[in-house]
C-alpha cells in the first residue's frame, strides 16, 4: 500500500512539473493543454488575452517549480530515508 501511495505522489509531481514548465514557457500553449493535465480557473483565457494573465501564470509556475525542487532536494539530498 505504501508503494502505491509513493507511485501516486510521483505521478502527481510529474504532472505538476510538466504543467509548470509549459506554463512558464508559454502560458497560451498551456491553456491549450487537455483539461485533465492543467489546472486553471475560469478567469485565465480572458486575462491572458490582454497579457495580464500570462504574467500571473509565469509567476505561479515559478513558485510551483521552486516548491517541487525544494521538496525533491529535501527528500533526495538532505533526508535520505
ChimeraX attribute file (.defattr): number of C-alpha atoms within 10 A of each C-alpha:
attribute: neighborCount
match mode: 1-to-1
recipient: residues
	/A:1	5
	/A:2	7
	/A:3	8
	/A:4	9
	/A:5	10
	/A:6	11
	/A:7	11
	/A:8	12
	/A:9	12
	/A:10	12
	/A:11	12
	/A:12	13
	/A:13	14
	/A:14	13
	/A:15	15
	/A:16	18
	/A:17	17
	/A:18	17
	/A:19	20
	/A:20	25
	/A:21	18
	/A:22	18
	/A:23	23
	/A:24	21
	/A:25	13
	/A:26	14
	/A:27	24
	/A:28	17
	/A:29	11
	/A:30	21
	/A:31	17
	/A:32	10
	/A:33	13
	/A:34	9
	/A:35	9
	/A:36	7
	/A:37	13
	/A:38	18
	/A:39	13
	/A:40	12
	/A:41	7
	/A:42	8
	/A:43	9
	/A:44	17
	/A:45	16
	/A:46	11
	/A:47	14
	/A:48	17
	/A:49	11
	/A:50	9
	/A:51	11
	/A:52	12
	/A:53	18
	/A:54	20
	/A:55	14
	/A:56	17
	/A:57	22
	/A:58	19
	/A:59	15
	/A:60	15
	/A:61	23
	/A:62	16
	/A:63	13
	/A:64	17
	/A:65	19
	/A:66	12
	/A:67	12
	/A:68	17
	/A:69	13
	/A:70	12
	/A:71	13
	/A:72	13
	/A:73	12
	/A:74	12
	/A:75	12
	/A:76	11
	/A:77	10
	/A:78	10
	/A:79	8
	/A:80	7
	/A:81	6
